[in-house]
Amino acid sequence: MDETMDSPAISALVKNGYRWKNVSIWFPENSWGASKLTLATKFPLLERLDLYHVKFPMDTNIDAPKLFFLSLCSSRTTLSNENNLREIEINDYRGSMTHYDCLSMFRRCLALEKATIYMLYESHCHRDSDRSMVTPTALRHLRIRSGFKNLQLILDNMTAPALKRLELLTEHNFGAVSLHNLLPFIKRSKCALVSLLLDGHYSGFDALLNCLERQPHLEQLSVVDPCLNGELMNHLVKPSLGHTSHFYICPKLTMLAFTPGHVQNPTQIKSLVEVISSRNQNTTGGLRTIVVRQMNMAKATELDMGKELRETPEMAEYMKKGLKVETSWPCN
């Protein structure tokens, strides 16, 4: 069920709650503040509930024993069967959610496997009634887009031992985010990541390197921060001094995505070719995909580093063997 709804439609939805398996509720922007809606009923067959586009207060108290996916714009939703929830998306447009709400959600939803959280505003200084460490033991995929303070407070109070995919996206206007808050989370969780995405403005390369040294199973690495990528390329080629393996950090890496510097030069191409060559000498394994994430669409014709890389003579052999070199622009 996917249509524009008003209050009578909500009433009809509740009245026929026994019928629905997939529900999506959408309100136009001009309906903001029209009324405070309450959705409270039983949905015995409901599996997916999408309240993502409801951008005004909506209290929900849902009895849906089969619900495994929930998408919403705030944390003001109560489920009678939270233990069954497998995936949740929260897009907090209006700053109604704090990091404490986020941690509380992880405490309640014990079977949660994937969480996507977008918190536009930084948390206010509230006290958490439960100060214990949050340990979502089933969580495998965590994606957080927020500012430094929220990110720090969530990671500082969470342990995720089953985590496989971690995506941290920070707003550039919030300033640099220190990666030293990421390292204790990785150490404490002892998780075996296969994919790591860092998108934003970061500081603390030594902490990032320490994290990567602890992730020998990492297959996909995306660092969308030109300030980090210069040093990163050097360490992806040379063995890390603190690593016991004879190979490089992240020996199972198959996909590398990065953002080039604002001023491109031949040294960047040379460093990347060296990384690819050092990891693709064997007939098995090695890098299979390189993604160059360009930052400036206006200068696309003169800053396409992906195109330059594909045209580099040393790359011809690797591309014949299946290596893909892609360029991603801001609109992608």
DRENDO-1510 file (C-alpha; in Angstrom, 1 decimal, always signed):
<recs>
REC; n; res; u; v; w
REC; 1; MET; +0.0; +0.0; +0.0 .
REC; 2; ASP; +1.8; +3.1; -1.2 .
REC; 3; GLU; -0.2; +6.4; -1.7 .
REC; 4; THR; -0.7; +9.9; -0.3 .
REC; 5; MET; -2.7; +9.6; +2.9 .
REC; 6; ASP; -4.7; +11.9; +5.2 .
REC; 7; SER; -6.3; +11.1; +8.5 .
REC; 8; PRO; -9.3; +9.2; +7.0 .
REC; 9; ALA; -6.9; +7.0; +5.1 .
REC; 10; ILE; -5.1; +6.2; +8.3 .
REC; 11; SER; -8.5; +5.2; +9.8 .
REC; 12; ALA; -9.1; +2.9; +6.8 .
REC; 13; LEU; -5.6; +1.5; +7.2 .
REC; 14; VAL; -6.2; +0.7; +10.9 .
REC; 15; LYS; -9.6; -0.8; +10.2 .
REC; 16; ASN; -8.2; -3.2; +7.7 .
REC; 17; GLY; -5.0; -3.9; +9.5 .
REC; 18; TYR; -5.4; -7.6; +9.2 .
REC; 19; ARG; -4.9; -7.5; +5.4 .
REC; 20; TRP; -1.6; -5.6; +5.0 .
REC; 21; LYS; +1.8; -7.1; +4.4 .
REC; 22; ASN; +3.6; -4.0; +3.1 .
REC; 23; VAL; +2.6; -0.4; +4.2 .
REC; 24; SER; +4.1; +2.9; +3.0 .
REC; 25; ILE; +2.6; +6.2; +4.3 .
REC; 26; TRP; +3.5; +9.4; +2.6 .
REC; 27; PHE; +2.4; +13.0; +3.4 .
REC; 28; PRO; +3.2; +16.1; +1.4 .
REC; 29; GLU; +5.3; +18.8; +2.9 .
REC; 30; ASN; +2.4; +21.2; +3.3 .
REC; 31; SER; +0.7; +18.8; +5.7 .
REC; 32; TRP; +3.3; +19.6; +8.4 .
REC; 33; GLY; +1.6; +20.6; +11.6 .
REC; 34; ALA; -1.9; +19.7; +10.4 .
REC; 35; SER; -2.4; +17.3; +13.2 .
REC; 36; LYS; -0.6; +14.8; +15.4 .
REC; 37; LEU; -1.5; +11.4; +14.1 .
REC; 38; THR; -1.7; +8.2; +16.1 .
REC; 39; LEU; -1.4; +4.8; +14.6 .
REC; 40; ALA; -2.2; +2.0; +17.0 .
REC; 41; THR; -3.6; -1.3; +15.9 .
REC; 42; LYS; -2.8; -5.0; +15.2 .
REC; 43; PHE; -1.2; -6.0; +11.9 .
REC; 44; PRO; -0.9; -9.8; +12.0 .
REC; 45; LEU; +0.6; -10.1; +8.5 .
REC; 46; LEU; +2.6; -6.9; +8.3 .
REC; 47; GLU; +6.3; -7.4; +7.3 .
REC; 48; ARG; +7.4; -3.9; +6.1 .
REC; 49; LEU; +6.3; -0.5; +7.4 .
REC; 50; ASP; +7.6; +2.7; +5.7 .
REC; 51; LEU; +6.9; +5.9; +7.6 .
REC; 52; TYR; +10.0; +7.5; +6.0 .
REC; 53; HIS; +8.2; +10.5; +4.5 .
REC; 54; VAL; +6.0; +11.3; +7.5 .
REC; 55; LYS; +7.8; +14.5; +8.5 .
REC; 56; PHE; +5.6; +15.6; +11.4 .
REC; 57; PRO; +4.9; +14.1; +14.9 .
REC; 58; MET; +3.3; +10.7; +14.6 .
REC; 59; ASP; +2.9; +8.4; +17.6 .
REC; 60; THR; +2.7; +4.7; +16.7 .
REC; 61; ASN; +2.0; +1.7; +18.9 .
REC; 62; ILE; +2.1; -1.3; +16.6 .
REC; 63; ASP; +1.4; -4.9; +17.2 .
REC; 64; ALA; +3.0; -6.6; +14.2 .
REC; 65; PRO; +4.5; -10.0; +15.1 .
REC; 66; LYS; +5.9; -10.5; +11.6 .
REC; 67; LEU; +7.4; -7.0; +11.1 .
REC; 68; PHE; +11.1; -7.2; +10.1 .
REC; 69; PHE; +11.6; -3.8; +8.3 .
REC; 70; LEU; +10.8; -0.4; +9.7 .
REC; 71; SER; +11.6; +3.0; +8.1 .
REC; 72; LEU; +10.7; +6.2; +9.9 .
REC; 73; CYS; +11.6; +9.9; +10.5 .
REC; 74; SER; +11.9; +9.8; +14.3 .
REC; 75; SER; +12.3; +7.4; +17.1 .
REC; 76; ARG; +8.7; +7.9; +18.4 .
REC; 77; THR; +7.5; +4.4; +17.5 .
REC; 78; THR; +6.6; +1.6; +19.9 .
REC; 79; LEU; +6.5; -2.0; +18.7 .
REC; 80; SER; +4.9; -4.8; +20.7 .
REC; 81; ASN; +7.2; -7.3; +19.0 .
REC; 82; GLU; +10.5; -5.5; +18.8 .
REC; 83; ASN; +12.5; -8.7; +19.1 .
REC; 84; ASN; +11.5; -9.7; +15.5 .
REC; 85; LEU; +12.7; -6.5; +13.9 .
REC; 86; ARG; +15.7; -7.2; +11.5 .
REC; 87; GLU; +16.2; -3.8; +9.7 .
REC; 88; ILE; +15.5; -0.2; +10.6 .
REC; 89; GLU; +16.0; +3.1; +8.9 .
REC; 90; ILE; +15.7; +6.4; +10.8 .
REC; 91; ASN; +15.9; +9.7; +9.0 .
REC; 92; ASP; +15.6; +12.4; +11.7 .
REC; 93; TYR; +14.8; +15.6; +9.7 .
REC; 94; ARG; +13.8; +17.8; +12.6 .
REC; 95; GLY; +16.3; +17.0; +15.4 .
REC; 96; SER; +13.7; +15.2; +17.6 .
REC; 97; MET; +16.1; +12.2; +18.1 .
REC; 98; THR; +19.2; +12.1; +20.4 .
REC; 99; HIS; +22.0; +9.6; +20.5 .
REC; 100; TYR; +20.3; +8.2; +23.6 .
REC; 101; ASP; +17.2; +7.4; +21.6 .
REC; 102; CYS; +19.4; +5.6; +19.2 .
REC; 103; LEU; +21.2; +3.6; +21.9 .
REC; 104; SER; +17.8; +2.8; +23.5 .
REC; 105; MET; +16.6; +1.4; +20.2 .
REC; 106; PHE; +19.6; -1.0; +20.0 .
REC; 107; ARG; +18.8; -2.2; +23.5 .
REC; 108; ARG; +15.2; -3.0; +22.7 .
REC; 109; CYS; +15.6; -4.5; +19.2 .
REC; 110; LEU; +17.7; -7.5; +20.0 .
REC; 111; ALA; +17.5; -9.2; +16.6 .
REC; 112; LEU; +18.4; -6.1; +14.6 .
REC; 113; GLU; +20.8; -7.0; +11.8 .
REC; 114; LYS; +20.9; -3.7; +9.8 .
REC; 115; ALA; +20.5; -0.1; +11.0 .
REC; 116; THR; +20.7; +3.1; +8.9 .
REC; 117; ILE; +20.6; +6.3; +11.0 .
REC; 118; TYR; +20.6; +9.9; +9.7 .
REC; 119; MET; +20.7; +12.5; +12.4 .
REC; 120; LEU; +20.9; +16.0; +10.9 .
REC; 121; TYR; +21.3; +17.8; +14.3 .
REC; 122; GLU; +23.7; +17.2; +17.1 .
REC; 123; SER; +22.4; +15.7; +20.3 .
REC; 124; HIS; +21.5; +18.0; +23.2 .
REC; 125; CYS; +23.0; +17.3; +26.6 .
REC; 126; HIS; +20.5; +14.8; +28.0 .
REC; 127; ARG; +21.3; +12.1; +30.6 .
REC; 128; ASP; +20.7; +8.5; +29.7 .
REC; 129; SER; +18.7; +6.5; +32.2 .
REC; 130; ASP; +20.7; +3.4; +31.2 .
REC; 131; ARG; +24.4; +4.0; +31.1 .
REC; 132; SER; +25.3; +0.4; +30.3 .
REC; 133; MET; +27.2; -0.6; +27.2 .
REC; 134; VAL; +24.9; -1.4; +24.2 .
REC; 135; THR; +25.7; -4.8; +22.6 .
REC; 136; PRO; +23.5; -5.6; +19.6 .
REC; 137; THR; +24.8; -9.1; +19.1 .
REC; 138; ALA; +23.1; -9.7; +15.7 .
REC; 139; LEU; +24.0; -6.3; +14.1 .
REC; 140; ARG; +25.9; -6.9; +10.9 .
REC; 141; HIS; +25.5; -3.7; +9.0 .
REC; 142; LEU; +25.6; -0.2; +10.6 .
REC; 143; ARG; +25.3; +3.1; +8.6 .
REC; 144; ILE; +25.4; +6.4; +10.5 .
REC; 145; ARG; +25.3; +9.8; +8.9 .
REC; 146; SER; +25.7; +12.6; +11.5 .
REC; 147; GLY; +28.0; +15.1; +13.0 .
REC; 148; PHE; +31.0; +14.4; +15.2 .
REC; 149; LYS; +29.2; +14.5; +18.6 .
REC; 150; ASN; +26.5; +12.0; +17.8 .
REC; 151; LEU; +29.0; +9.7; +16.1 .
REC; 152; GLN; +31.3; +9.8; +19.0 .
REC; 153; LEU; +28.6; +9.2; +21.6 .
REC; 154; ILE; +27.1; +6.3; +19.7 .
REC; 155; LEU; +30.4; +4.5; +19.1 .
REC; 156; ASP; +31.7; +5.1; +22.6 .
REC; 157; ASN; +28.6; +3.3; +24.1 .
REC; 158; MET; +28.3; +0.4; +21.7 .
REC; 159; THR; +29.9; -3.0; +21.1 .
REC; 160; ALA; +29.0; -4.9; +17.9 .
REC; 161; PRO; +30.8; -8.2; +17.7 .
REC; 162; ALA; +29.0; -9.5; +14.6 .
REC; 163; LEU; +29.5; -6.3; +12.6 .
REC; 164; LYS; +30.5; -6.9; +9.0 .
REC; 165; ARG; +29.8; -3.6; +7.2 .
REC; 166; LEU; +30.4; -0.2; +8.8 .
REC; 167; GLU; +29.6; +3.1; +7.1 .
REC; 168; LEU; +30.3; +6.4; +8.8 .
REC; 169; LEU; +29.2; +9.6; +6.9 .
REC; 170; THR; +29.8; +13.0; +8.5 .
REC; 171; GLU; +28.6; +16.4; +7.4 .
REC; 172; HIS; +31.5; +18.5; +6.1 .
REC; 173; ASN; +30.2; +21.7; +7.8 .
REC; 174; PHE; +30.5; +20.0; +11.2 .
REC; 175; GLY; +34.3; +20.1; +11.0 .
REC; 176; ALA; +36.8; +17.3; +11.2 .
REC; 177; VAL; +35.9; +14.0; +13.0 .
REC; 178; SER; +38.6; +12.3; +14.9 .
REC; 179; LEU; +39.1; +8.7; +14.0 .
REC; 180; HIS; +40.5; +8.0; +17.5 .
REC; 181; ASN; +36.9; +7.4; +18.6 .
REC; 182; LEU; +36.6; +4.6; +16.0 .
REC; 183; LEU; +39.6; +2.6; +17.2 .
REC; 184; PRO; +38.3; +1.8; +20.7 .
REC; 185; PHE; +35.0; +0.6; +19.1 .
REC; 186; ILE; +36.9; -1.7; +16.8 .
REC; 187; LYS; +39.1; -3.1; +19.6 .
REC; 188; ARG; +36.2; -3.6; +21.9 .
REC; 189; SER; +33.9; -5.2; +19.3 .
REC; 190; LYS; +36.6; -7.6; +17.9 .
REC; 191; CYS; +34.5; -7.6; +14.8 .
REC; 192; ALA; +35.7; -9.0; +11.4 .
REC; 193; LEU; +34.7; -6.3; +9.0 .
REC; 194; VAL; +34.4; -7.0; +5.3 .
REC; 195; SER; +33.5; -3.5; +4.3 .
REC; 196; LEU; +34.4; +0.0; +5.7 .
REC; 197; LEU; +33.2; +3.3; +4.4 .
REC; 198; LEU; +34.4; +6.7; +5.7 .
REC; 199; ASP; +32.8; +9.7; +4.0 .
REC; 200; GLY; +33.5; +13.2; +5.3 .
REC; 201; HIS; +36.3; +15.2; +6.9 .
REC; 202; TYR; +38.5; +13.1; +9.2 .
REC; 203; SER; +41.6; +13.5; +11.3 .
REC; 204; GLY; +43.8; +10.9; +13.0 .
REC; 205; PHE; +45.3; +8.8; +10.3 .
REC; 206; ASP; +47.3; +6.7; +12.8 .
REC; 207; ALA; +44.0; +5.5; +14.3 .
REC; 208; LEU; +42.7; +4.6; +10.9 .
REC; 209; LEU; +45.9; +2.6; +10.2 .
REC; 210; ASN; +45.6; +0.8; +13.5 .
REC; 211; CYS; +42.0; -0.1; +12.6 .
REC; 212; LEU; +42.9; -1.5; +9.2 .
REC; 213; GLU; +45.7; -3.5; +10.8 .
REC; 214; ARG; +43.1; -5.3; +12.8 .
REC; 215; GLN; +40.9; -6.1; +9.8 .
REC; 216; PRO; +42.7; -8.8; +7.8 .
REC; 217; HIS; +39.3; -9.9; +6.3 .
REC; 218; LEU; +38.4; -6.5; +4.9 .
REC; 219; GLU; +37.4; -6.8; +1.2 .
REC; 220; GLN; +35.9; -3.3; +0.5 .
REC; 221; LEU; +37.5; +0.0; +1.6 .
REC; 222; SER; +36.1; +3.4; +0.7 .
REC; 223; VAL; +37.7; +6.6; +2.1 .
REC; 224; VAL; +36.0; +9.7; +0.7 .
REC; 225; ASP; +38.5; +12.2; +2.2 .
REC; 226; PRO; +41.3; +13.5; +0.1 .
REC; 227; CYS; +43.3; +14.5; +3.2 .
REC; 228; LEU; +43.7; +10.8; +4.3 .
REC; 229; ASN; +44.3; +9.2; +0.9 .
REC; 230; GLY; +47.9; +10.3; +0.3 .
REC; 231; GLU; +49.2; +8.5; +3.4 .
REC; 232; LEU; +46.8; +5.6; +2.9 .
REC; 233; MET; +48.2; +4.7; -0.5 .
REC; 234; ASN; +51.7; +4.4; +0.9 .
REC; 235; HIS; +50.6; +1.9; +3.6 .
REC; 236; LEU; +48.5; -0.1; +1.2 .
REC; 237; VAL; +51.7; -0.8; -0.7 .
REC; 238; LYS; +54.2; -1.3; +2.0 .
REC; 239; PRO; +53.9; -3.8; +4.8 .
REC; 240; SER; +52.8; -2.2; +8.1 .
REC; 241; LEU; +55.5; -2.2; +10.7 .
REC; 242; GLY; +53.2; -3.4; +13.4 .
REC; 243; HIS; +51.7; -6.2; +11.4 .
REC; 244; THR; +52.9; -9.8; +11.8 .
REC; 245; SER; +51.9; -10.9; +8.3 .
REC; 246; HIS; +54.4; -10.8; +5.4 .
REC; 247; PHE; +51.7; -9.2; +3.3 .
REC; 248; TYR; +50.2; -5.7; +3.3 .
REC; 249; ILE; +47.4; -4.4; +5.5 .
REC; 250; CYS; +44.0; -5.7; +4.4 .
REC; 251; PRO; +45.4; -8.6; +2.3 .
REC; 252; LYS; +42.0; -9.6; +1.0 .
REC; 253; LEU; +41.1; -6.2; -0.3 .
REC; 254; THR; +39.2; -6.5; -3.7 .
REC; 255; MET; +37.6; -3.0; -3.9 .
REC; 256; LEU; +39.2; +0.3; -3.2 .
REC; 257; ALA; +37.3; +3.6; -3.5 .
REC; 258; PHE; +39.0; +6.9; -2.7 .
REC; 259; THR; +38.8; +10.7; -3.4 .
REC; 260; PRO; +41.8; +12.3; -5.1 .
REC; 261; GLY; +43.3; +15.5; -3.9 .
REC; 262; HIS; +42.0; +18.9; -5.0 .
REC; 263; VAL; +45.0; +19.4; -7.2 .
REC; 264; GLN; +45.9; +16.2; -9.2 .
REC; 265; ASN; +49.5; +15.4; -10.1 .
REC; 266; PRO; +51.4; +12.5; -11.6 .
REC; 267; THR; +52.4; +11.3; -8.1 .
REC; 268; GLN; +48.8; +10.4; -7.3 .
REC; 269; ILE; +48.6; +8.2; -10.4 .
REC; 270; LYS; +52.0; +6.7; -9.7 .
REC; 271; SER; +51.0; +5.8; -6.1 .
REC; 272; LEU; +47.8; +4.2; -7.2 .
REC; 273; VAL; +49.5; +2.1; -9.9 .
REC; 274; GLU; +52.0; +1.0; -7.3 .
REC; 275; VAL; +49.2; -0.2; -5.0 .
REC; 276; ILE; +47.5; -2.1; -7.8 .
REC; 277; SER; +50.7; -3.7; -9.1 .
REC; 278; SER; +51.7; -4.8; -5.6 .
REC; 279; ARG; +48.4; -6.5; -5.0 .
REC; 280; ASN; +47.7; -8.0; -8.4 .
REC; 281; GLN; +51.0; -9.9; -9.0 .
REC; 282; ASN; +49.4; -13.3; -8.2 .
REC; 283; THR; +47.0; -15.0; -10.5 .
REC; 284; THR; +44.4; -15.2; -7.7 .
REC; 285; GLY; +43.0; -12.5; -5.4 .
REC; 286; GLY; +44.1; -8.9; -5.7 .
REC; 287; LEU; +42.1; -5.7; -6.4 .
REC; 288; ARG; +39.2; -6.2; -8.8 .
REC; 289; THR; +37.6; -2.8; -8.6 .
REC; 290; ILE; +38.9; +0.8; -8.3 .
REC; 291; VAL; +36.4; +3.6; -7.8 .
REC; 292; VAL; +37.6; +7.2; -8.1 .
REC; 293; ARG; +35.1; +9.4; -6.3 .
REC; 294; GLN; +35.5; +12.9; -7.8 .
REC; 295; MET; +34.4; +15.8; -5.6 .
REC; 296; ASN; +34.0; +18.6; -8.2 .
REC; 297; MET; +31.4; +18.1; -10.9 .
REC; 298; ALA; +32.1; +21.5; -12.5 .
REC; 299; LYS; +35.6; +20.5; -13.5 .
REC; 300; ALA; +34.7; +17.0; -14.7 .
REC; 301; THR; +36.6; +17.2; -18.0 .
REC; 302; GLU; +39.9; +18.1; -16.4 .
REC; 303; LEU; +39.8; +16.1; -13.1 .
REC; 304; ASP; +38.8; +12.6; -14.3 .
REC; 305; MET; +41.5; +10.7; -12.5 .
REC; 306; GLY; +39.7; +7.5; -13.4 .
REC; 307; LYS; +40.1; +8.2; -17.1 .
REC; 308; GLU; +43.8; +9.0; -16.6 .
REC; 309; LEU; +44.3; +5.8; -14.7 .
REC; 310; ARG; +42.6; +3.7; -17.4 .
REC; 311; GLU; +44.8; +5.3; -20.0 .
REC; 312; THR; +48.1; +4.6; -18.1 .
REC; 313; PRO; +50.1; +2.0; -20.0 .
REC; 314; GLU; +50.9; -0.1; -16.9 .
REC; 315; MET; +47.2; -0.6; -16.3 .
REC; 316; ALA; +46.4; -2.4; -19.6 .
REC; 317; GLU; +47.5; -5.8; -18.4 .
REC; 318; TYR; +45.5; -5.7; -15.2 .
REC; 319; MET; +42.4; -4.4; -17.0 .
REC; 320; LYS; +42.6; -7.3; -19.5 .
REC; 321; LYS; +42.6; -9.6; -16.5 .
REC; 322; GLY; +39.3; -8.1; -15.3 .
REC; 323; LEU; +40.3; -5.1; -13.2 .
REC; 324; LYS; +37.6; -2.4; -13.3 .
REC; 325; VAL; +38.4; +1.3; -13.0 .
REC; 326; GLU; +35.3; +3.4; -12.4 .
REC; 327; THR; +34.7; +7.1; -11.9 .
REC; 328; SER; +31.9; +8.3; -9.5 .
REC; 329; TRP; +30.7; +11.9; -9.7 .
REC; 330; PRO; +28.8; +13.8; -6.9 .
REC; 331; CYS; +25.5; +13.1; -8.6 .
REC; 332; ASN; +26.0; +9.3; -8.5 .
</recs>
